[in-house]
Amino acid sequence: MKKRFQVVCLLVIVSLVLTSCWDRRELNDLAIVVGIGLDKKGSNIQVSAQIVNPSEVASSKGGAGYSTPVSILTATESTISEAIRKLSTIAPRRIYSAHLRVLVIGEELARQGIEKVMDGISRNREFRSDFYLIIAKGTTAENVLGILMPTEKIPANKMYRTLDLSEKVWAPTVKMPIDKILSDLSNPTKDSVITGIQIIGDQDIGKTKRNMNKSQAYANLKFSGVAIFKQDKLIDWFNSEESKGYNYIMGNVKNSVGHLSCPQGGTLAVDVVRTKTSIKGEVVRGKPKISVFLFSEEDVGEVQCKIDLTKMESIRQLEKLAEEKLTNIMEAAIQKAKKNKADIFGFGEAIEDVDPGSWKAISNEWDQSFADLEVSVHVDVQIRRLGTINNALLERKE
């Protein structure tokens, strides 16, 4: 009898453990959001949601669907939380944001400040932290999310993957996840940057299926420039070269390519295969100073000039040219940041690390101290490999 009672108790316990999920959500009941856009609408915030149309992205349908693979729903309210809930008045399914890939912020809103809207995003428990922030350069976030792509059915996925790839192989872009921007916004002495995106081509056709059915799209999305933020406001833009300079200073460059002007005319391309950056702060007679050290290992990628690469003298000439070019673009990024009094590099933190006492004395006036800051850039370039041939074809024909 006792044994039977024990078996019954065990079965009851197991049945409790194996009960179905009380909070399960059926896929057919969800509107999966992959991109969210935030724009200023008067005194309110407009939320645009890029929602996947499952039947149109199914692999079995190919490209013969009758509707677009994503839909854009918008709602405007005084807070983001209200606007997202308001989407339920036009969405046939429950809004589900756990698969968010990108958060696009319109330039007008970014210039007025993003701290309040970031608060609404960061408090939402449904959002994960693995999506990227992007600024819609010269346009609205709604317009950016509305562009359909021929190479990727879901535009938000295209933006996410393109940004992820371009940061690895092309220096002018910066991945900015939500936790990084929140950290910068909460730091009173550290400012931030966010990569911008532009609409290239015919925006109106870009929002239709015609754009998906053309090998060379009528409209496309292109990452362009990096937005400089002072506290939570967009105040200026880095161009492509300045964006490269920023990434070299921050140690973000994993792999890239550039070109040099050969000593006797012509052009030579170099592949950047490895970099290492360090930032050193010091205070000399009460005056803060920063030294930036960059080591770059490079390979010769393409030669369109007459140069004898078998001579060490030629290699050293190229290394010197590369050092000068990298120094110039890094200094250009520093000068633009100083002009805007935006410490996007964390130079203040470097000063505080080496001399907390001096930092305490200058921290309240760091904006002006940063604008007048003495920064020296030191670059060491080593060219290791020449490719599969030693000399240029032009040189070999001589």
Phi, psi and omega in degrees: 000317179296320180294320179296321179296321179295321179295318179297317178298319180297318179296322178296315180297315180297321180295327177292321180292326185267013178294154182293161182292122183287337183247024182296151179233120179286138181302323181292346181260003187246144169256102188281119181265125178249343177215139177235137177242142179238126179226154176277128176231092185064237178265005183248177178245130174262127176256125175249129181245125175269112188248135181285134170265099189305319184294335183271342180258359178297136185298331183290339182277340182061223183255018187259020180293159182268341179235176181284155182289340177226157175238149177250120176248140181231149175210146183236130177208177181283340176230157179295319181301318179292318182296319179296317177294326181293336177302337180295344179284344179236347180272134180284348181226169180290132178294127182231114190251011184291344180255025181299132180256318183221147171242113183258130180245126178296147184298321180299315178295319181298323180289335179273344176122138184245002185299315182293318181289328176294329177297316180295324179289317186290334181276346182285116185290343182282335180282133171272179185254013186257018176262163183252148174266139180221145176257128176283105186280116177073013180207190180259160177294325179300317179295318180298314182293339183277350182283125179266145187247139175285334184268346182210120185298324182257108185303322180298323177294322179298314180298316182298311184290322180295316179295319180297317181287316185295328178293331181282327187239355183218117195293335189283001180250156183227124173282129179232096176285164186297321183293329179289316180292325178294322177297316180294320181294330181274353181263115185292344182247359183243124176260178190223174176222154175218136180293142179261159178224140182238155172265121180253125177104203185277103184297320184295314178291329180299341180268004182246168180292343177302327181291334181276341186259019182234134182297322174250102191298148175295328179220150180214165177252131183228128175289128188214113176076168178232128181281132177264126179252136169253112192057247182249013185246136174287124183239342182194172179234139166279139169280185186299314181293318179295325177296321175299315180301318177301312183294325176295318179297320184277357180073026183271348187278113178264323181199139179199183178214146178210180180229155179234152173272122182293153183303325183254022180098155183096184186228149177223130180265143178234141176261123176275118185252342180197138175223156175215127183237142172223144179242125182242127177255152176204160176236118181244115182052045177080001182250124181286146177221150179231137173238129178249126181245126179235128170249130181229123175262128187226156175241153173284123184256330183197139181236121177237042179205169178269111180206139181267100184281356177280350180263132179298330179298321179293318179297317180294325176299316180295320178298319179295319178297319179294320178297318180295318181294315179295321177300317182296316183287329177290318178293327177296319178295319179296317181296319179292321178296318178294322178301322180267002180054041181242107181278079180277352183264347184078028179297325178299321178294325178294322176293316181297323182297323185268336183210078182302325181295312178295323179298320179299326182286330185253353188297325182291339178242035186293330179306309181287322178297322179293320179298328181260006188296136175275117181236125177248138183246129181236120184239133176236114180250132176238119175268117188262312188236151184252001183095199185276351175230151183283309185250163177291152177299324178299320181289323184290335181283344183295000000 
